[in-house]
């Protein structure tokens, strides 16, 4: 029960890695707000773990403001997990549409700014808090044809480090995890097509020979957001089976 008595938000918690993090946090004693643009998915996970589902578009200032109002009206917040993310389909960098570029940067980057603006003042008032950004190995060792997604995750890693150094005097820790591709709803988008051949090609780049799982992310996230990691901030932990070695 490493998170007993703590309250957490997990964005993108209705599926994939976010659902794995939400499940682990609840198993370790946290009260979890499962936040997702897909309310049905969030509600299913929240029902499973005894949490609360909230619909939110993390790329919208108004939606994030409404999220903060709902969460903070119910009490204190200890942990914020910025997990919601999207990608564009693989393609030459110059051929990615402006619409897709804007969508990736809003969901993967602007959301971190919006949630920080909404919740950091609360953490500062309490002189404590843990923020976890779910970045990607794409921000460390980029794959071709996913250029603007890669760049957004590189930005997220840098944002994690600069947030960490600025917020440390306020008792707030900020870390990131870098998963490799996982068998989640985003996998097909990363690969372009979900075929045995494409899966084998992706797996060949991972020394441990398997994709990241939601359970892998939940375990890493739980440690970094727990008091066991009280001296750890500004870290971007690769949870990637050796992909970035």
Secondary structure, DSSP 8 states (H G I E B T S, - for coil): -TTTT-EEEEETTTSHHHHHHHHHHHHTT-EEEEEES-HHHHHHHHHHHT-EEEE--TT-HHHHHHHHHHHHTTS---EEEE-------S--GGGS-HHHHHHHHIIIIIHHHHHHHHHHHHHHHHT-EEEEEE--GGGTS--TT-HHHHHHHHHHHHHHHHHHHHHGGGTEEEEEEEE--BSSTTHHHHHSS--HHHHHHHHTT-TT-S-B-HHHHHHHHHHHHSGGGTT--S-EEEESTTTT-
